[in-house]
C-alpha cells in the first residue's frame, strides 16, 4: 500500500482516538473507515456510545493530555510512528490488531530489517542461555533483526547475543520503563545500539494484561518466532500461538524430557513447529518465506468521503437482532451478517456502538461476544 507521514495534527488526533475509552486497535480502524478521519471519529464517540446502551459519558482523551504524552515522548528522544507511515515495521502493519501508533526509542531504522523473534523461559538454564546468545548472534550475522521482550532469562540472552547486529526490545510498559530492573544495563545498551518499542504511554508501568499484548507485537514484527526452554504453562507459548494466528512460522529448540523448562517447546515440535538446533534450521525456512511476502496490508484512503450513514430504521432493527444473536461465546462477524441479513455497514455500525458502550468484546479471527455484567 502507499504510505505517507501524518501531519502533527493528524498524529495528535490518532493518539487521542486510540487513548479514548473502549477504543482498541480494531475499533480504531473501523472508526477511521466509518468517519474518514480520527478527528471526525472523536466527535462521534459520545453519541455512538449512547446509542450502544451506555448511560454515562464515554471518556474521550483530551487534546491537552495527548499533547503532554507527545511532549513526554519527545523529551525521551523517542518518536511516535503511525501504522500508515513508512518507518512502521512492515510485517507488524499486516496484523489485524496492529497498534495505530507505536513509540520507538533508539535506532528507528532497524525496524525496516527482516526480523525473527526469540523467546523463552525466565528461569533459563546455563546451557539454554549460552545456546540463545549463539543463536541470536548467528541470526543477526545472517542479516536479521532479533526481537524479544526484555524479560530475564532467554529474552535477555537473545538481546545480548544480537547487540552487535541489531536487536529490538518490545516492552509491556512505556519505552522509558525498565522491567525487570535487573536488565537496566542491558536496556541502556539496547537504546544505544538497538531499538525499544511499545504501544503504551511513556511512564506507564507494565501490568498483567499488557504482556499478552506485548507478545503479539514480538510475533507481529517477526516473520518467525523461535521458542527456547518454554514450560507447558509459559507466556512464550502465548507468543507461539499468536505467531500461528498471524501466519508466522514457529521454531522450537528441543530439550531433555527430564527438564520441566522445555516441556512446552517439545510439545510445539510434536505439533509441527520446526525443530531447531542452529541458526541454519531457522534460515532455511525463513529464506523461503522472505521470498514469498505477505499480502499487501489494507490501505486507508483519506481522499474519499466516508460512506453514507446507515438509515435509522435499519440501525434500530439491527440493534435488536444483533443483541439477540450475541452472547458470552464469541461469534464470527460474518455469521452475524448472514443471520440478520443486514448490510456490512449496518452491522459494523451497531457493533461499534456496542463496543464503545463497553458491552462488546472483540476476539481474534474477527469474532465478537457480549460483555455480561
Secondary structure, 3 states (H helix, E strand, C coil): CCCCCCCHHHHHHHHHHHCCCCCCHHHHHHHHHHHCCHHHHHHHHHHHHHHCCCCCCCCCCCHHHHHHHHHHHHHHCCEEEECCCCCCCCCHHHCCCCCCEEEEEECHHHHHCCEEEEEECCCCCHHHHHHHHHHHHHHHHCCCEEEECCCCCHHHHHHHHHCCCCEEEECCCCCCCCCCHHHHHHHHHHHHHCEEEECCCCCCCCCHHHHHHHHHHHHHHCCEEEEECCCCCCHHHHHHHHHHHCCCEEEECCCCCCCHHHHHHHHHHHCCCEECCCHHHHHHHHHHHHCCCCCCCCCCCCCCCCCCCCCHHHHHHHHHHHHHHCCCCCEEHHHHHHHHCCCHHHHHHHHHHHHHCCCEEEECCCEEEECCC
